[in-house]
Amino acid sequence: MYTHVAVHRSHIMADESQPNGTDVVDNVSVEVAELALEQKEEPATPKTPEPSTAANGTAPKPVSCAAFKEQFKAFSKFGDTKSDGKHLTLSQSDKWMKQAKVIDKKITTTDTGIHFKKLKSMKLTIDDYNKFLEDLAKTKKVELEEIKSKMANCGAPGVHNATLGKAADTVARLTDTSKYTGSHKQRFDETGKGKGIAGRKDMVDKSGYVSGYGHKNTYDKTH
């Protein structure tokens, strides 16, 4: 608070006729102007921490411990019908990480192999596997929550987000009958439908016309 006071006083010296000979103040005019400027500081609103973002700039989905454990159990049985769902091998781990797109240019199968073998076991329990992921994330400087989020939300084992790739383009090119040449072209009509046996064998013409005659079946139309 700031206070400004303006005071104006006019002093008149004591009249010499006063018996006591002391100074008497007369006609004192005091103007006091007080301005109070109060600035109330509002408490700063705490900022909500922004969620960490993945490498592509999008926030990772929240990691559900239950979902992650279910994925661990599912992938521990992937390709191993005798598995009890409590232990995961390096091969199964790599398949899981590839499907979740955790293994990429930054994290490779060489990295996963090195960190997996640090635990000195061919198969890891869920607790040891979490230690493996923590060590891997720390070494490669990747957010652990980002890795686990991808792995918890990548779908059932063997299920990929199917997209048309090179294989689909190749199949489409090989089945396009309009691009066939030679004897293969003779096996299909203009619409791409197969001619059957007529497209595979030279059928004997029993109509009586000479082979290659161009005016077949036109006699009755002109006479």
C-alpha positions in Angstrom: 0.0 0.0 0.0 1.3 3.3 -1.0 0.1 6.4 0.9 0.5 10.0 -0.4 -0.1 12.8 2.0 -0.1 16.4 1.0 0.0 18.9 3.9 -0.2 22.7 3.6 0.2 24.8 6.6 0.2 28.6 7.0 1.9 29.8 10.1 1.3 33.3 11.6 3.9 34.4 14.0 2.7 35.1 17.6 1.2 38.5 18.2 3.6 40.5 20.3 0.7 41.7 22.3 0.1 38.3 23.8 0.9 38.4 27.5 2.9 35.2 27.6 5.1 36.2 24.7 4.8 32.7 23.2 4.2 31.8 19.6 0.6 31.0 18.7 -0.4 29.3 15.6 -3.4 30.8 13.9 -5.3 30.2 10.7 -3.8 26.8 10.2 -5.1 25.2 7.1 -4.3 21.6 6.6 -5.4 19.7 3.6 -4.7 16.1 3.7 -5.3 13.9 0.7 -4.7 10.3 1.2 -4.7 7.9 -1.7 -4.5 4.3 -0.9 -3.5 2.1 -3.8 -4.0 -1.4 -2.9 -2.8 -4.1 -5.2 -4.0 -7.4 -4.2 -1.9 -10.1 -5.8 -4.0 -13.1 -6.8 -2.3 -16.4 -6.0 -0.8 -17.8 -9.2 -2.8 -20.7 -10.6 -0.6 -23.8 -10.7 -0.1 -25.0 -14.3 -1.2 -28.4 -15.1 1.8 -30.4 -16.3 1.4 -31.3 -19.9 1.5 -35.0 -20.7 4.7 -36.3 -22.3 4.5 -36.7 -26.0 5.8 -39.5 -28.2 8.3 -39.2 -31.0 5.7 -38.3 -33.5 4.3 -35.4 -31.3 1.2 -37.2 -30.1 0.5 -37.9 -26.5 0.7 -41.6 -25.7 -2.3 -43.4 -24.4 -2.5 -44.0 -20.7 -0.8 -47.2 -19.6 -3.1 -49.7 -17.9 -1.2 -52.2 -15.7 -3.9 -54.7 -16.3 -3.7 -54.3 -20.1 0.0 -54.5 -20.1 -0.1 -57.7 -18.0 -2.7 -59.2 -20.4 -0.5 -58.4 -23.4 2.5 -60.0 -21.6 0.5 -63.1 -21.0 -0.8 -63.2 -24.6 2.6 -62.8 -26.2 4.2 -65.3 -23.8 1.9 -67.9 -25.3 2.4 -66.7 -28.9 4.0 -69.5 -30.8 4.3 -71.7 -27.7 1.2 -73.7 -26.9 2.9 -75.1 -23.8 3.6 -71.7 -22.2 2.0 -71.0 -18.8 1.8 -67.2 -19.7 4.2 -66.2 -16.9 7.5 -66.1 -18.8 8.5 -64.3 -21.9 11.4 -65.2 -24.2 13.6 -62.7 -26.2 12.0 -63.9 -29.5 8.5 -63.3 -28.2 9.6 -59.9 -26.7 10.9 -58.8 -30.1 7.7 -59.9 -31.9 5.7 -57.9 -29.3 8.0 -54.8 -29.7 7.9 -55.0 -33.5 4.1 -55.2 -33.6 4.0 -52.2 -31.2 6.5 -50.3 -33.4 8.9 -49.9 -30.4 11.7 -51.5 -32.4 12.6 -49.0 -35.0 15.7 -47.0 -36.1 16.4 -45.9 -32.5 15.8 -49.3 -30.7 17.0 -52.3 -32.6 16.9 -56.1 -31.9 20.6 -55.8 -31.1 19.7 -53.4 -28.3 16.9 -55.7 -26.9 19.2 -58.7 -27.1 22.0 -57.0 -25.1 19.6 -55.7 -22.3 17.6 -58.9 -22.2 20.8 -61.0 -21.6 21.8 -58.7 -18.7 19.2 -60.5 -16.6 20.9 -63.8 -17.3 17.8 -65.8 -18.0 16.3 -67.2 -21.2 12.8 -66.4 -20.0 11.7 -63.4 -17.9 8.8 -63.0 -15.5 6.7 -59.8 -15.6 8.8 -58.2 -12.8 12.1 -59.0 -14.6 10.6 -57.8 -17.9 9.7 -54.4 -16.3 13.4 -54.1 -15.2 14.5 -55.0 -18.7 12.3 -52.2 -20.2 13.5 -49.7 -17.6 17.1 -50.4 -18.4 16.4 -50.3 -22.1 14.5 -47.0 -21.9 17.2 -45.4 -19.8 20.0 -46.4 -22.1 18.3 -45.4 -25.3 16.9 -42.2 -23.7 13.2 -43.0 -24.5 10.3 -42.5 -22.1 9.4 -45.7 -20.4 5.7 -44.8 -20.3 5.8 -44.3 -24.1 7.2 -47.8 -24.7 4.7 -49.5 -22.3 1.8 -47.5 -23.8 2.6 -48.7 -27.3 3.0 -52.3 -26.1 -0.2 -52.2 -24.1 -2.3 -50.9 -27.0 -0.9 -52.7 -30.0 -3.6 -55.4 -30.2 -3.6 -59.2 -30.0 -0.5 -61.1 -31.1 -0.2 -61.3 -34.9 -2.7 -58.5 -35.5 -1.3 -55.6 -37.4 -2.8 -52.5 -38.8 -3.1 -53.8 -42.3 -2.2 -51.4 -45.1 -1.8 -51.8 -48.8 1.9 -52.4 -49.4 4.2 -53.6 -52.0 2.8 -57.1 -51.9 -0.7 -55.9 -52.6 0.5 -53.8 -55.5 2.4 -56.7 -57.0 -0.7 -59.0 -56.8 -2.8 -56.3 -58.5 -0.3 -56.0 -61.3 0.0 -59.7 -61.8 -3.8 -60.2 -62.0 -4.4 -57.3 -64.4 -5.4 -59.3 -67.6 -5.3 -56.1 -69.7 -1.5 -56.3 -69.5 -1.2 -59.9 -70.5 0.5 -60.7 -73.9 1.0 -63.6 -76.2 -0.9 -66.9 -75.5 -1.8 -65.7 -72.0 -3.8 -62.9 -73.5 -5.9 -65.3 -75.6 -7.2 -67.0 -72.4 -9.3 -64.0 -71.5 -12.0 -61.9 -73.2 -12.2 -58.1 -73.3 -13.8 -58.0 -69.9 -11.1 -60.0 -68.3 -13.2 -63.1 -67.9 -11.6 -66.4 -68.7 -12.6 -68.3 -71.8 -12.2 -71.7 -70.2 -11.0 -74.6 -72.4 -11.5 -72.5 -75.5 -8.7 -70.2 -74.3 -6.3 -73.1 -73.6 -6.8 -75.3 -76.7 -7.2 -74.9 -80.4 -10.8 -76.1 -81.0 -11.6 -77.8 -84.3 -14.0 -75.6 -86.4 -16.8 -77.9 -87.7 -18.8 -75.2 -89.3 -17.6 -76.0 -92.8 -16.0 -72.6 -93.3 -12.3 -72.3 -94.2 -10.2 -71.4 -91.2 -9.8 -67.6 -91.0 -12.8 -66.8 -93.2 -14.1 -63.3 -92.2 -17.7 -63.4 -93.5 -18.9 -66.4 -91.5 -22.7 -66.5 -91.0 -23.4 -63.5 -93.2 -24.9 -65.2 -96.3 -28.5 -65.3 -95.0 -28.3 -61.6 -94.1 -27.4 -60.4 -97.5 -29.6 -62.8 -99.7 
